[in-house]
Amino acid sequence: MATLKDIAAATGISVSTISRVLNQDESISVTSQTQQKILEAAQALGYVPVRSRKSEGDRALKMGIAQMFESEQVMQDPYYLYMKNALEQVCFSRGVETTPLFRDQQGNFAMQGEGGLDGIFAIGSFTWQEIRSFQKLSRHVVFVDSSPDDEQFFSAVPNFHLGVRQALNHLLDAGHVKIGFIGSHFTLQETHDLKLDARLYYFRNSLQDKGLYRPEWALDCEMTSPSAYQVLSRAIKEWDQPPTALFISSDAMVQGVLRALDEAGWAIPEQISLIAFNDTPLSQNATPPLSSVRVLQHELAVAAMTAMELSRSGAQYPFKTVVPCVFVDRRSVAKAKK
């Protein structure tokens, strides 16, 4: 049976780092590429954590992991890569094997290799055609970051309402009453149907209740850096009275937002305050680092695993687990000038 030293020899990574990653030590800071390298080596070598080792003859469960985005899109928005890594770590720590699922030429999800699946984790939103292809592979499907049908499927989702409220409360407490939004107004949610984005919905409703919502400050763009740059650059030139703070609904847009503000000569946070959503390295390592609403991906993965265990145990009714968000203050918000 493979050991931590075997994984270290194969990857060139220290035994202590490997041990902390495989034991889900959240205090360690390593890149997603390092995490993936460790997990892939551990799986290839057949390493099984001590607490998850089974008696000889017991078969490990095998879970498929499907992602909404293709690899090119994941590179633009690494949130889903980190979510996949979190799921793989939770599965690995419990002795559960994972295998990626791929779309075939007909747009259905399929797996490579032989054998069946004991369950599927589906990250993101999917069409009903794709969902039916999951059900052909396994009757145990748990959705992560979406909930296509609360009556049919278990799911684990972040608390968008709480996250937006945390961001707005921080801005309001700093005296900001001119607050803008940038992100996709209508996103592909649940079954790939266009719906009002949850973050915009809660942002708009919260500010409308206070008489502070201004539609000209709610910018609609794709959740990409180039789109954010183009839309914000144009808005800066058109605004007669700009907002003093901006809520960025996805880290994927951060670099585009920062570029547009830099070209306009707007200093952060002296001239405009910023808060991002997701709290991936795109906001953590930005210049300056941005305050952000953190989606608790490890906790989402644990909730998804619990849901899978309940589904496999024959639970009569599915349920949705809503995981809270956490506000991380990196001081990209200044007191509003009077």
C-alpha positions as CSV (number, residue, x, y, z in Angstrom):
1,M,0.0,0.0,0.0
2,A,1.4,3.4,-0.9
3,T,2.7,5.8,1.7
4,L,3.1,9.5,2.1
5,K,6.8,9.1,1.2
6,D,5.8,7.4,-2.0
7,I,3.6,10.4,-2.9
8,A,6.5,12.8,-1.9
9,A,8.9,10.9,-4.2
10,A,6.5,11.1,-7.1
11,T,5.6,14.8,-6.8
12,G,8.7,16.4,-5.2
13,I,6.4,17.9,-2.5
14,S,7.3,17.5,1.2
15,V,5.6,14.8,3.3
16,S,4.3,17.4,5.7
17,T,2.6,19.4,3.0
18,I,1.1,16.3,1.5
19,S,-0.2,15.1,4.8
20,R,-1.8,18.5,5.6
21,V,-3.5,18.7,2.1
22,L,-4.8,15.1,2.3
23,N,-6.1,15.7,5.9
24,Q,-7.9,18.9,4.7
25,D,-5.9,21.3,6.9
26,E,-7.5,24.6,6.1
27,S,-4.6,26.6,7.6
28,I,-2.2,25.5,4.9
29,S,-1.9,27.8,1.8
30,V,-1.1,26.0,-1.4
31,T,-2.2,26.5,-5.0
32,S,-4.9,24.6,-6.6
33,Q,-2.3,23.1,-9.0
34,T,-0.4,21.7,-6.0
35,Q,-3.5,20.3,-4.5
36,Q,-4.4,18.6,-7.7
37,K,-0.9,17.2,-8.2
38,I,-1.0,15.6,-4.7
39,L,-4.5,14.2,-5.2
40,E,-3.7,12.8,-8.6
41,A,-0.5,11.2,-7.4
42,A,-2.3,9.7,-4.3
43,Q,-5.0,8.2,-6.5
44,A,-2.6,6.9,-9.1
45,L,-0.4,5.2,-6.4
46,G,-3.5,3.8,-4.6
47,Y,-2.9,5.7,-1.4
48,V,-5.8,5.4,1.2
49,P,-5.9,7.5,4.4
50,V,-5.4,5.4,7.5
51,R,-8.8,6.2,8.9
52,S,-10.5,5.2,5.6
53,R,-8.8,1.9,5.0
54,K,-11.2,-1.0,4.7
55,S,-10.7,-4.7,5.3
56,E,-9.5,-6.7,2.3
57,G,-12.3,-7.4,-0.1
58,D,-14.3,-4.2,0.6
59,R,-14.9,-2.1,-2.5
60,A,-14.4,1.6,-2.3
61,L,-17.3,3.8,-3.5
62,K,-16.8,5.5,-6.8
63,M,-18.2,9.0,-7.5
64,G,-18.4,10.8,-10.8
65,I,-17.8,14.6,-10.8
66,A,-19.4,16.7,-13.5
67,Q,-18.6,20.4,-14.1
68,M,-20.8,22.9,-15.8
69,F,-17.8,24.6,-17.4
70,E,-15.4,23.2,-19.9
71,S,-11.7,23.5,-19.2
72,E,-11.2,26.8,-21.1
73,Q,-14.0,28.5,-19.1
74,V,-12.6,27.1,-15.8
75,M,-9.4,28.9,-16.5
76,Q,-11.3,32.2,-16.7
77,D,-13.2,31.5,-13.5
78,P,-11.3,29.2,-11.2
79,Y,-14.1,29.1,-8.6
80,Y,-15.3,25.8,-10.1
81,L,-11.8,24.3,-10.1
82,Y,-11.5,25.0,-6.4
83,M,-14.9,23.6,-5.8
84,K,-13.9,20.4,-7.6
85,N,-10.7,20.2,-5.6
86,A,-12.7,20.6,-2.3
87,L,-15.0,17.7,-3.3
88,E,-12.1,15.5,-4.3
89,Q,-10.4,16.2,-1.0
90,V,-13.5,15.3,1.0
91,C,-14.0,12.1,-1.0
92,F,-10.4,11.1,-0.7
93,S,-10.3,11.6,3.1
94,R,-13.2,9.2,3.3
95,G,-11.7,6.6,1.0
96,V,-14.1,7.4,-1.9
97,E,-12.8,7.2,-5.4
98,T,-13.6,10.0,-7.9
99,T,-13.6,10.1,-11.7
100,P,-14.4,13.1,-14.0
101,L,-17.4,13.0,-16.3
102,F,-17.2,14.4,-19.8
103,R,-19.7,15.6,-22.4
104,D,-19.9,13.4,-25.4
105,Q,-20.7,14.7,-29.0
106,Q,-24.4,14.7,-28.2
107,G,-23.9,16.9,-25.1
108,N,-24.6,14.0,-22.7
109,F,-22.3,13.3,-19.8
110,A,-20.4,10.0,-19.9
111,M,-17.5,8.4,-18.0
112,Q,-14.3,6.9,-19.3
113,G,-13.2,3.4,-18.3
114,E,-15.2,0.4,-17.1
115,G,-17.4,-0.1,-14.1
116,G,-20.4,1.8,-12.7
117,L,-20.8,4.8,-10.5
118,D,-22.1,4.8,-6.9
119,G,-23.1,8.5,-7.3
120,I,-22.5,11.8,-9.1
121,F,-21.7,15.2,-7.8
122,A,-22.8,17.8,-10.4
123,I,-21.0,21.2,-9.9
124,G,-22.9,24.2,-11.4
125,S,-26.1,24.3,-13.5
126,F,-27.1,21.8,-16.2
127,T,-29.7,21.3,-18.8
128,W,-32.4,18.7,-18.3
129,Q,-30.8,16.7,-21.1
130,E,-27.6,16.7,-19.1
131,I,-29.4,15.8,-15.9
132,R,-31.1,12.8,-17.6
133,S,-27.7,11.6,-18.7
134,F,-26.6,11.7,-15.0
135,Q,-29.6,9.6,-14.0
136,K,-28.6,7.0,-16.6
137,L,-25.2,6.6,-14.9
138,S,-26.5,6.7,-11.3
139,R,-29.7,7.3,-9.4
140,H,-27.8,9.2,-6.7
141,V,-27.1,12.7,-8.0
142,V,-26.2,15.6,-5.7
143,F,-26.0,19.1,-7.1
144,V,-23.4,21.6,-5.8
145,D,-23.9,25.3,-6.3
146,S,-27.3,24.9,-7.9
147,S,-30.7,23.2,-7.1
148,P,-32.6,22.2,-10.3
149,D,-35.5,20.7,-8.5
150,D,-35.9,20.7,-4.7
151,E,-38.5,17.8,-4.9
152,Q,-36.1,15.5,-6.8
153,F,-32.5,16.2,-5.9
154,F,-30.3,16.7,-2.9
155,S,-28.2,19.9,-3.2
156,A,-25.7,22.1,-1.4
157,V,-25.7,25.8,-2.2
158,P,-24.1,29.0,-0.8
159,N,-26.3,31.5,0.9
160,F,-26.3,34.3,-1.7
161,H,-28.8,36.4,0.4
162,L,-26.5,36.4,3.4
163,G,-23.4,37.1,1.3
164,V,-24.9,40.1,-0.4
165,R,-26.3,41.4,2.9
166,Q,-22.8,41.1,4.5
167,A,-21.3,43.1,1.6
168,L,-24.0,45.8,1.6
169,N,-23.9,46.2,5.4
170,H,-20.2,46.7,5.3
171,L,-20.6,49.5,2.7
172,L,-23.5,51.1,4.4
173,D,-21.7,51.1,7.8
174,A,-18.9,53.0,6.0
175,G,-21.4,55.6,5.0
176,H,-21.8,54.6,1.3
177,V,-25.2,55.4,-0.2
178,K,-24.1,55.4,-3.8
179,I,-23.4,51.8,-4.4
180,G,-23.0,50.1,-7.8
181,F,-23.1,46.6,-9.1
182,I,-21.3,44.8,-11.9
183,G,-22.1,41.3,-13.1
184,S,-24.4,39.3,-15.3
185,H,-28.0,40.4,-14.7
186,F,-29.4,37.2,-16.1
187,T,-27.4,34.0,-15.6
188,L,-27.7,30.4,-16.5
189,Q,-29.0,28.9,-13.2
190,E,-30.3,25.6,-12.3
191,T,-31.4,24.1,-15.6
192,H,-29.6,26.5,-17.9
193,D,-32.7,28.8,-18.1
194,L,-32.0,32.5,-18.0
195,K,-33.0,33.8,-14.7
196,L,-32.3,37.0,-12.7
197,D,-29.0,36.5,-11.0
198,A,-29.5,35.8,-7.3
199,R,-26.8,38.3,-6.3
200,L,-28.4,41.1,-8.3
201,Y,-31.9,40.1,-7.0
202,Y,-30.8,40.5,-3.4
203,F,-28.6,43.6,-4.1
204,R,-31.5,45.4,-5.9
205,N,-34.2,44.4,-3.3
206,S,-32.0,45.4,-0.3
207,L,-31.2,48.8,-1.7
208,Q,-34.7,49.4,-3.0
209,D,-36.0,48.9,0.5
210,K,-33.7,51.7,1.6
211,G,-34.5,54.0,-1.4
212,L,-30.9,53.7,-2.6
213,Y,-31.1,51.6,-5.7
214,R,-30.1,53.3,-9.0
215,P,-30.4,51.2,-12.2
216,E,-27.7,53.2,-14.0
217,W,-25.2,52.0,-11.4
218,A,-26.2,48.3,-12.0
219,L,-23.9,47.3,-14.8
220,D,-24.7,44.2,-16.9
221,C,-21.8,42.3,-18.3
222,E,-20.6,38.7,-18.8
223,M,-18.8,37.2,-15.8
224,T,-15.4,37.7,-17.5
225,S,-12.5,40.1,-17.1
226,P,-12.6,41.5,-20.7
227,S,-16.4,42.1,-20.5
228,A,-16.1,43.8,-17.1
229,Y,-13.4,46.1,-18.4
230,Q,-15.4,47.1,-21.5
231,V,-18.6,47.7,-19.6
232,L,-17.1,49.6,-16.7
233,S,-14.8,51.7,-18.9
234,R,-17.8,52.8,-20.9
235,A,-19.9,53.5,-17.8
236,I,-17.1,55.6,-16.2
237,K,-17.3,57.9,-19.2
238,E,-21.1,58.1,-19.2
239,W,-21.8,58.5,-15.5
240,D,-22.7,62.1,-14.6
241,Q,-22.6,61.1,-10.9
242,P,-20.6,57.9,-10.3
243,P,-21.1,55.5,-7.3
244,T,-18.7,55.7,-4.5
245,A,-18.6,51.9,-4.0
246,L,-18.9,48.9,-6.3
247,F,-20.0,45.3,-5.6
248,I,-18.3,42.9,-8.0
249,S,-20.5,39.8,-8.2
250,S,-17.8,37.4,-9.2
251,D,-14.0,37.3,-8.8
252,A,-13.7,36.3,-12.4
253,M,-14.3,40.0,-13.3
254,V,-11.8,41.5,-10.8
255,Q,-8.9,42.1,-13.1
256,G,-11.1,43.8,-15.7
257,V,-12.6,46.1,-13.1
258,L,-9.2,47.0,-11.7
259,R,-7.9,47.8,-15.2
260,A,-10.8,50.1,-16.0
261,L,-10.5,51.9,-12.7
262,D,-6.7,52.3,-13.1
263,E,-7.0,53.8,-16.6
264,A,-9.6,56.2,-15.3
265,G,-7.2,57.2,-12.5
266,W,-9.6,56.1,-9.7
267,A,-7.7,55.1,-6.6
268,I,-8.9,52.2,-4.4
269,P,-10.3,52.7,-1.8
270,E,-9.8,56.5,-1.7
271,Q,-12.1,57.3,-4.7
272,I,-14.1,54.1,-5.0
273,S,-14.5,51.2,-2.6
274,L,-14.7,47.6,-3.8
275,I,-16.1,44.3,-2.5
276,A,-15.9,41.1,-4.6
277,F,-17.7,37.8,-4.3
278,N,-16.3,34.2,-4.0
279,D,-12.9,35.1,-2.4
280,T,-10.7,33.1,-4.7
281,P,-7.0,34.1,-5.3
282,L,-8.3,36.5,-8.0
283,S,-9.5,38.9,-5.2
284,Q,-7.0,37.8,-2.5
285,N,-4.0,38.5,-4.7
286,A,-5.3,41.6,-6.5
287,T,-3.6,44.9,-6.3
288,P,-4.8,46.1,-3.8
289,P,-6.2,42.9,-2.2
290,L,-10.0,43.2,-2.2
291,S,-12.5,42.7,0.6
292,S,-14.6,39.8,-0.4
293,V,-17.6,37.5,0.4
294,R,-16.1,34.1,0.9
295,V,-18.0,31.0,-0.3
296,L,-17.2,28.2,2.1
297,Q,-16.3,25.5,-0.5
298,H,-15.0,22.9,1.9
299,E,-18.2,23.2,3.9
300,L,-20.2,22.9,0.7
301,A,-18.3,19.8,-0.2
302,V,-18.9,18.3,3.2
303,A,-22.6,19.1,2.9
304,A,-22.7,17.5,-0.5
305,M,-21.0,14.3,0.8
306,T,-23.5,14.1,3.7
307,A,-26.4,14.5,1.2
308,M,-24.9,11.7,-0.9
309,E,-24.7,9.4,2.1
310,L,-28.4,10.1,2.9
311,S,-29.4,9.5,-0.7
312,R,-27.6,6.2,-0.8
313,S,-29.1,5.2,2.5
314,G,-32.6,5.4,1.0
315,A,-33.8,8.7,2.4
316,Q,-37.3,9.3,1.4
317,Y,-37.1,13.0,0.7
318,P,-34.3,15.1,-0.7
319,F,-33.3,18.4,0.8
320,K,-31.2,21.5,0.1
321,T,-28.4,22.5,2.4
322,V,-27.7,26.3,2.4
323,V,-24.2,27.0,3.5
324,P,-23.4,30.4,5.0
325,C,-20.9,32.9,3.5
326,V,-18.2,34.8,5.4
327,F,-17.1,38.4,4.9
328,V,-13.3,38.9,4.6
329,D,-12.2,42.5,5.2
330,R,-9.0,43.5,3.3
331,R,-9.6,47.2,3.7
332,S,-10.6,47.9,0.1
333,V,-13.5,49.9,1.6
334,A,-13.0,53.5,2.8
335,K,-15.3,55.7,4.7
336,A,-17.6,57.6,2.3
337,K,-16.8,61.3,1.9
338,K,-19.5,63.6,2.9
